[in-house]
Amino acid sequence: MNQYQPWGLLAGRVLLAYIFVLSGFGKLIGFAGTAKFMASKGMPMAEVLLVGAIAIELIGGLMLAVGWKARWAAWAIFLFIIPATAIFHPVWADPSQMIQFNKNLAIMGGMLYVAFTGPGRLSLDKA
């Protein structure tokens, strides 16, 4: 391991987490509008599912950023992205969603990387 690897792993976790913390906070402050949007996509129990999405994005994102149970957080976010991508970025039905779809695939790759390698030395888990 080189001397910069712990810092690179920390930066990678923080950058991966950023989009989820930001998105989760946005969903929290715009709860009603987000629930309405989700319902318009055919999601049943949109409010209940929205609470789960907020929890995964905010809590999971923060866990990932600080490196506490980061492997679990990465798996939770990875699994969360699968239905979110299928529902909100269906490239097979709307080719204009290609960039969002591919972005989510790339983020899933980053989550797998954290899940399999751990958060690194500069983390609360110190793995």
N, C-alpha and C positions, 0 to 999 in steps of 0.2 A: 504494500500500500504506500503510495507517495504522500507527501506532506499535505497536498492540497485536496486529496480525495474526501476527507471528512467535510470540508467546506463545500465541495461540489455536491455531495449528497444532501447537505443541508439546503443549499440553494435550490436544488432540484425538487426537494420536498416542498419548500415554501412556494416555489413557482407553480407546482401542481396544485397545491392547496388553495392558492389565491383565487382561482376562478370559482371554486366551490364555496369558499367563505363569502365572496362577493355575491354570488348567485343566491346562496341561502339567505343572506341578509336582505337582498332585494325581494325575495319571495316573502320574507317575514313582514317587511314594511308595506308591501303591496299585496297582502294576503288575499283580499276579496277579488281583486282583478286577476291575480294568478289563478285562483280557484275557478273563476269564470272561464278563463282561457283553457284550463285543463278540461273542464266540463265540455267546452266546445269541441274538444278533440275526442269526445266520447268516453272520457274516463269516469267510471262510476265512483261515488263517494269521494269526489274531488277534494273536499276539505280534509278528510282523513288522510288521503294519500299525500296531500300537500304538507301536512304536519310531518309525515315520514320523510318526505323529500327535504324539508327544511332541516330536520334533525341530521340526516345523512350528510347534507352539504355543509351545514355550519359546524356540527360537532365533529363529523368525520374529517372535514377540512382542517379544523383546529388541531385535532389529534395528529393528523399527518404533518402539519407544519411544525409542531413541537416535538414530534417523534415519540409520542406516548401511544403504545399499542398501534403503531403505524402500520404494521402488517395487516391487522384486523381492519383498520380504517381503509387501507388501500383495497382490500377485498370487498368491503361494503360499497365503496364508491365504484369499483369496477362493475359489480353486479347491478348497481343502481343505473349505471350508464347504459346497460343493454336495453331495458325497456324504454328508457327515456329517449334513446336514439331511434328506436323503432317507432315510437309514437310521435315524436316531435320533429324528427329529421328523416322521414322515409324517402330516401333518394330514389327508390324504385317507383314511387308515386309522384314525386316532385323533384325533378333533376336540379332545381335551383337550391336544393338542400345539400348538394354534394360537398361543399366546403365544411358545413357544420357536421355532416356525417363523418367525413374524414378526420376532422379535428377530434371528434369523440373517439375514433379508433386510435388516434395517436395518444390521447390521454389514457385510454385503456392500456396501451402499451406501457406508459409510465407507471400506472398503478400496478401492473404485473411486475415491473422491475422492482418497485418498493416491496411488494408482497414477497418476492422471492429472495431479495438481497437484504432486506431490513433497512432500518432508517439511518444506520451509520453511527459513528461514535459521538457526534454532536447532536444528541437526542436525549430525551428523558429516559428512554429505554437503554441507551448506550450500547446498542447491538452492533 
